[in-house]
Amino acid sequence: MLKYRHMVHRRFWLEQISGAWQQRSVVLLAGVRRVGKTYLCQSLPGIEYFDCELPRVRRQMEDPQSFLAGLRNRTVVLDEIQRLANPSELLKIAADYFPDVKVLATGSSTLGTTAKFRDTLTGRKAEVWLTPMIFADLEDFQNTGLEHRFLQGGLPPFFLASGIPERDFQEWLDSYWAKDIQELFRLERRQAFLRFIELLLLRSGGIFEASSFARPCEVSRSTISNYLQVLEATFLAQVVRPFSSHRPTEIVAAPKVYAFDTGFICYYRGWESLRQEDYGLLWEHLVLNEIQAHRQPRPVSYWRDKRGHEVDFILRRKPEAPTAIECKWTAADFDPTNLKAFRKQYPQGENLVVAHDVDRAYDREFQGVKVKFVGLAELTHSCS
């Protein structure tokens, strides 16, 4: 796997970590394998770095109090903290008794999802979810080519490869099963689980029906639901639930599920080059990724009524009115029908169309519905 060619300062994420430390002395940096957690940590100035995958490092932490006492007034990175026998104990002691020690712990899953994390540290830690590469990262890596980002994905080593790293996609999945799933969740039936991931990548962005996955994976519907929870906890899937006020005309239960990375979607669909009709789906995934990075754990919804009108994403910031977002590869592709149907039910709120060919934001009005057209850079102001 190709390493970064030179030191890259990922400005957005460094600011996120700095802001999180202003809230809490313990910060969890979570994200999928090879999303760049280790490199990002090592780009921080003046850190004490500990790789918890190494047995000798884990032995140093068997007495957490003594370990932390030797690090007063330091900035400490605990990489792959899920390798510890009881990771939440060390973080709890750090938060309660060593607030002068800035701790940045990295992991491949959310806290509280496995028996290893016996305490979710509510009120004791801040969290930063490191997503695949966003627009600001493309600028930092000095490659803003969207087709390259779509095909090779947003994991930095894959993105930096000289060509589509086909072998690495499968190796990544094997490593994910062995190191994340087996160690943290101890699932059985490897082939069924990996088949579920493959089908999810093929159907990414669609309405999720567990029963439609159960038969080809040869497991029960409840097992499929459990698999989805695991993928969500390890950031491989984003479950986007319906936005509604439980009106009889709205879809209120069926979620949409998005896979985590466009590179994996292209690889499993066999796309080595893109047709014009492929861009819309991948752009929708990229916009969602951008929203996730800026909103972090706050939920994203979609809206659909029983007449087939659908709005891609809905952002709710209480007590503000909902923001409606439509994703279009080009601004000319936009049809206001769906937004008008949504605003008939929910008149207040901002309407955005996000398109790759919008360099500067502008407004248009469609029969009384005001719509702002933006690019990825302008979208961030509405996501925060």
Residue pairs with C-beta under 8 A, 6 or more apart in sequence:
1 34
1 157
1 161
1 165
1 168
2 157
2 160
2 161
2 162
2 165
3 157
4 39
4 156
4 157
4 160
5 160
7 43
8 39
8 43
8 140
8 141
9 43
9 140
10 36
10 40
10 43
10 136
10 137
10 140
11 136
11 140
12 134
12 136
12 137
12 293
13 40
13 128
13 130
13 137
14 40
14 43
14 44
16 128
17 27
17 29
17 40
17 44
17 104
17 128
20 27
20 126
20 127
20 128
21 27
21 102
21 104
21 126
23 126
24 95
24 124
24 125
24 126
25 94
25 95
25 98
25 99
25 100
25 101
25 102
25 103
26 91
26 94
26 95
26 103
26 105
26 121
26 124
26 125
26 126
27 102
27 103
27 104
27 105
27 125
27 126
27 127
27 128
28 91
28 105
28 106
28 107
28 111
28 125
28 126
28 127
28 128
29 37
29 40
29 41
29 104
29 105
29 106
29 107
29 128
29 130
30 37
30 106
30 107
30 108
30 109
30 110
30 127
30 128
30 129
30 130
30 235
31 37
31 106
31 108
31 129
31 130
31 131
31 235
32 108
32 132
32 155
32 176
32 234
32 235
32 236
32 260
32 261
33 108
33 172
33 175
33 176
33 179
33 180
34 155
34 156
34 157
34 158
34 172
35 130
35 131
35 132
35 154
35 155
35 156
36 130
36 133
36 155
36 156
37 79
37 106
37 130
38 79
38 106
39 156
40 130
41 47
41 49
41 77
41 79
41 104
41 106
42 49
42 77
44 75
44 77
44 104
46 75
47 75
47 76
47 77
47 104
48 71
48 74
48 75
48 76
48 77
49 77
49 79
50 57
50 60
50 61
50 76
50 77
50 78
50 79
51 57
51 79
51 80
52 58
52 61
52 78
52 79
52 80
52 81
52 82
52 83
52 84
53 79
53 80
53 83
58 83
58 84
58 85
60 67
61 67
61 84
61 90
64 89
64 90
64 93
64 94
65 93
65 97
67 90
68 90
68 93
68 94
68 97
68 98
68 101
69 98
71 98
71 101
72 98
72 100
72 101
73 100
73 101
74 101
74 102
75 102
75 104
76 101
76 102
76 103
76 104
77 104
77 105
77 106
78 90
78 103
78 104
78 105
78 106
79 106
80 106
80 107
80 108
81 87
81 90
81 91
81 105
81 106
81 107
82 107
82 108
82 109
82 114
82 116
82 117
82 183
82 184
83 183
84 90
84 116
85 116
86 116
86 118
87 105
87 107
87 116
87 117
88 111
88 116
88 117
88 118
88 119
88 120
88 121
89 118
89 119
91 103
91 105
91 121
91 124
91 125
92 119
92 121
92 124
94 101
94 103
95 103
95 121
95 124
95 125
96 124
108 179
108 180
108 184
108 234
108 235
109 180
109 184
109 233
109 234
109 235
110 233
110 235
111 117
111 120
111 121
111 125
111 127
112 120
113 184
113 230
113 233
113 234
114 184
114 185
114 233
116 184
127 296
127 297
128 296
129 235
129 292
129 293
129 296
129 297
131 154
131 235
131 289
131 292
131 293
132 153
132 154
132 155
132 260
132 261
132 262
132 289
133 141
133 149
133 154
133 155
133 156
133 159
134 154
134 289
134 290
134 293
134 376
135 144
135 290
135 376
135 377
135 380
137 154
137 156
138 144
138 145
138 149
141 156
141 159
141 160
143 149
143 159
146 283
146 286
146 356
147 274
148 159
149 159
149 262
149 286
150 262
150 263
150 266
150 274
150 278
150 279
150 282
150 286
151 164
151 262
151 263
151 266
151 271
151 272
151 273
151 274
152 158
152 159
152 161
152 164
152 165
152 263
153 159
153 261
153 262
153 263
153 264
153 266
154 261
154 262
154 263
154 289
155 172
155 261
155 263
157 165
157 168
158 165
158 168
158 169
158 263
159 263
161 168
164 263
164 266
164 267
164 272
166 267
169 263
169 264
169 267
169 268
173 194
173 197
176 234
176 236
177 190
177 193
177 194
180 234
181 187
181 193
181 230
181 234
184 234
185 230
187 193
187 227
187 230
189 219
192 217
192 218
192 219
192 223
193 227
195 216
195 217
196 213
196 217
196 224
196 227
197 231
197 236
198 268
199 213
199 216
199 217
200 213
200 231
200 237
200 257
200 259
201 259
201 264
201 265
201 268
201 269
202 268
202 269
203 257
204 257
204 258
204 259
204 265
204 281
204 285
205 256
205 257
205 258
205 281
205 284
205 285
206 256
206 257
207 254
207 255
207 256
208 228
208 239
208 254
208 255
208 256
208 257
209 254
210 221
210 224
210 225
210 228
211 221
211 224
213 224
214 220
214 221
214 223
214 224
217 223
217 224
219 227
228 237
228 239
228 257
231 237
232 238
232 239
235 260
236 259
236 260
237 257
237 258
237 259
237 260
238 257
238 258
238 260
238 288
238 292
238 300
239 255
239 256
239 257
240 255
240 256
240 257
240 258
240 288
240 300
240 301
240 302
240 313
241 255
241 299
241 301
241 302
242 250
242 251
242 252
242 253
242 254
242 255
242 301
242 302
242 303
242 304
243 301
243 302
243 303
243 314
243 316
243 322
244 250
244 251
244 252
244 303
245 345
246 252
247 345
249 305
249 306
249 307
249 345
250 303
250 304
250 305
250 306
250 345
251 304
251 305
251 306
256 302
258 285
258 288
259 265
259 285
262 282
262 285
262 286
265 271
265 281
265 282
265 285
266 272
266 274
266 282
271 278
274 282
279 329
279 356
280 327
280 328
280 329
280 333
283 327
283 328
283 329
283 356
284 312
284 327
286 376
287 312
287 313
287 325
287 327
287 354
287 376
287 379
288 300
288 313
290 376
290 379
290 380
290 383
291 300
291 313
291 315
291 325
291 379
291 383
292 300
294 380
294 383
294 384
295 315
295 383
295 384
299 316
300 313
300 314
300 315
301 313
301 314
301 315
301 316
302 310
302 311
302 312
302 313
302 314
303 310
303 311
303 314
303 324
303 342
304 310
304 311
305 341
305 345
307 341
309 337
309 338
309 341
309 342
310 338
311 324
311 325
311 326
311 338
311 339
311 342
312 325
312 326
312 327
313 324
313 325
313 327
314 322
314 323
314 324
314 325
315 322
315 323
315 325
315 382
315 383
316 322
316 323
317 323
320 349
321 346
321 348
321 349
321 350
322 346
322 349
323 349
323 350
323 351
323 352
323 382
324 339
324 342
324 343
324 349
324 350
324 351
324 352
325 352
325 353
325 354
325 379
325 382
326 334
326 338
326 339
326 351
326 352
326 353
326 354
327 354
327 355
328 334
328 353
328 354
328 355
329 355
329 356
329 357
330 355
330 356
330 357
331 353
331 355
331 357
331 358
331 373
333 355
334 353
334 355
334 371
334 373
336 366
336 367
336 369
336 371
339 351
339 366
339 369
339 371
340 366
340 367
340 369
343 349
343 351
343 369
350 372
350 382
351 369
351 370
351 371
351 372
352 371
352 372
352 373
352 374
352 379
352 382
353 371
353 372
353 373
353 374
354 374
354 375
354 376
354 379
355 373
355 374
355 375
356 375
356 376
357 375
358 373
358 374
358 375
358 378
359 375
360 375
361 372
361 373
361 374
361 375
361 378
362 372
362 373
363 370
363 371
363 372
363 373
364 370
364 371
364 373
365 371
374 382
